[in-house]
Amino acid sequence: MTEQVPESRAAATAVILRNRPGAAPEILMMERASSMAFAAGALVFPGGAVDAGDHALAERIAGGLPLDEAAARIAAIRETLEESGLAIGFTRPPEPDRIATMRRALIEGAALGDILNAHGLEVALDALLPFARWHPARLERVRRVFDTRFYLVQAPEGQAASVDETENVQLFWSAAAETLARCDRGEGQIIFPTRRNLERLAQFTSFDDLAAHALSIPVEKVTPWQEERDGETHLCIPTHLGYPITSESLQTARRT
């Protein structure tokens, strides 16, 4: 009998950074609820699947972007607002009360395009800088298969993040190296793509330096593969995409 391989679904995630004088930038991290089907209990960046409303809005505002790219950036903006209450990628920052109203509307099922129309707001898709794109191998034994684009974006000034308490149970700001250390101490969990991306982010001490790095490396879809190394099976990724660590033993790598 042929094994059914889950169809992949487009997704997007926002790596939101805020600079600190004399220190590495902090990144917004969310802890997933233990009840979630994907990455339960893990620390993640805000984000989620691209939906039909994102595609509909992309058809209106994509500009010169491919529609799938525009829809992914819209999804990152929408999911960030819903999960954290931060309004990233807006042409002008909404007032706190308006942000709260828009967030409630999203949670209740409204489309982002309709919300923007109701409030007379626009999003700036170029505020999100492409950083990476990950997709599991088709033979990976995962319950959810996401083709996920990662975007860098600066944290909006004067806004406070708050957890949604549905998909996520807490959030915090932490430098990439600090989040990795937290997980190495057993105080958090991260899946393989998040660990590799945090290691890459930890190499830079400002948003501008990180942005320059991202612009210097074309985004290619990262599809990890398994390989025997020194008598042990490793999960591996390409060596030319800016990641300082490109393999991890399957004994320690968490994939979902």
N, C-alpha and C positions, 0 to 999 in steps of 0.2 A: 504494500500500500504506500502510495506517495505521501510524504509528510507535507502538510500544509505550512507554507512559509508566510508569515504575516506581511500584508502589504504595508509599505512605508507611507508615512504621512508627513507632510511638510510642517516644520516647526521653526520657531525663532526664539532666541534668548538674548537678553541685554546684560552686558557686563558694564555696570554703572560705577564709575570711579569718581572719587572726590579727592583732590590734591590736599596734602598736608605739608606745611613748611618743614623742610629738613628731614622728611620721612617719606617712605613709599606711600603711594595713594591707597586709600581704603576702598574696598569693593563691597557692594551690597550683596549679602548672602541670605538665602532663605532656607529654613529647615522644613522639608516636606513632611506632611502628616504620615503617620505609620500606616494609615488605611489606604493610601494611594496605590494604584496598580503599578505605577512606574516610579522608580527611585524612592520607594517608601523609606521615610526617616532620614534621607540623605540631605546634605547641604548642596544647594544648587543656586544658580543665577535665576532671577525672575524670567519667566517665559512660558511658552506653551505652543499648542498646535495652531496652525493657520486655519482660519475658518472661511466660510462663504462670504461673510460680510467684509473680511479683509480683501478678498479678491474683487468684490464689487467696488470698494473704495479705491483700490489700486487702478481700476479701469478709468476712474475719474481723475486721479492725481499723480499717476506714475511719472509723468513728464518723460524724460528720456530713459528711465529705468525699464528693464524687462518686467513684465507684469508679475512673474513669480517672485522676483527680487523685491519689488515694491510691496507686494502683499506680505512678504515675510517681515519687512521693516514695520509695516502697519501692525502686524501681529505682536511684534516686540513692544511697540508703544502701548497697545491695548492691554496686553497681559501685564506689563509693568504697572500700569495704572490700576488695574483690578487687584493685583496681588500685593502691591506695596503702597499704593496711594501717591506715587510720584508721577508727575506729568512730564515725561521726557519727550524731546523731539517736537515741541510746540513752537510755532513762530513767535508767539508772545506768551509768557507764563500766565496761566489762569490764576485767579485768586483762590486762596485755600477753600473757601466755602463752595466755590464752583467746582473745584477738584473733587471735593467730597460728594457733591451731587452727581457728577459724571461717573464717579466710581460706583455709586449705588446703582445707577442706571445700567452700567455694564454687568454688575452682579445679578441684576434682575433680567438680563438677557437682551438689552438694547444693543444695536450695532454701533460701532464707533462712528461710522459715517453719519448716522442720524444724530448722534450726540453732538458731533462737531457742528452740524447744521443748526441744531437748536441753540447752541451757545455762540454761534458766529466765530468759531475758532478754526485754525488751520494747523496742520502738522508739517514739519520740515524734515522730509525723509533723509536729506543729506546730513542731518545731525547725527545719524547713526553710521558708524564707520565699520565696514565689513572686516571681520577679524579671522573667522574660521568657519568651516562647514564640516560636520561629522555625520556619518551614516554607517550603521553596523553592517557587517558582511551578511549576505542573505542566509548563510548557514548558521549564523549565531543563534543560540537558543534563547531568544528574548521574546517576551510577551508583547511588548510595544516596540515598533520599529519607527524611529523618527529620523527624517532627513533635516537636520537642525543647523540653521545658520546662527552664528554668534556675531554680535555687534558691540562695538565699544561706544560708549556715550558718557559725556560728563554729567555728573549729578546736577540737577537744577538747584540754583541758590534759593535759600529761604523756604524750602519745602522739607517736611518731616515725613519719613517713611513709617508706615504702620502695617502690621501683619494682617492678612485677610481672615485668618483663623478658620479657614475651610480647607483649602489645599495645603496651606502652610501653618505651622504652629509657632514659629518665631522667626525674627530676622535680626541681623546685626551687621555693622560695618567693621571690616577687618582687612588689613593688608593681605595680599595673596600668601606671602610666606607665613604670616601668623595663622591663617586658616589651615594651611598645610600642617603646621606644627600642632595645632589643636587636634586635628584628625590623627596625627601620628601618636598623640598622647591618649588616644581612645576617647576623646571628648566630642567626636563628630564622625560622620561617615561621608565619603564622596565616591562617586562612580568614576570609572576609568577616564572618560572624556573630561570631566570636571578637574580631576587631578592633573592631567596633562596640560590643560589650559591654565590652571593656577600656577603651575611651574613655569610656563611661558610668560605669564603676566608678572611673576615675581622678579623677572630679570630687569625691570624698569622702575625708575624712581619718580616718574612724572607722567601725566596723561600725554603731554606733547611727545615725549620720547617713545612712549608706547604707540602712539598714533603714527609716528614716523616709521617705526618698525613694521606696523601693520600695512602701511602703504607700500613698503619695499618688498613685500612678499605676496604674490598673487594668491588669492584664495582658491585652494583645490579641495575637493571632497576627500576627507580623511576616512578611509575604510580600514579599520584594524584587521590584522590577520594573525593567525597562530603559527609559531615557528619554534622548532627545537633548538635550544641554545644551552650548551654545557649540560646536556642530559636532562633539561627541564623545559617544559612548554611555556613559552612567553607569548603575550599579546603585544603586537608590534604595530608601529605606525611609521610613515616615511620620515627620513632624516633631513629633508631639505625645506621644511615648512616652519622653521623657527622654534621647534620644541627642543628643550635641552635634554629631556629624557624621552626616549622613543621606544621603550619596551618595559614590560613588567611581568613578573611571573604570574601565571594563572592562579597560583596558590593565594596570591594577595589581591589580585585585580578584581574589583567589584564592577560588574557590567550593567546591572539593572537595579 
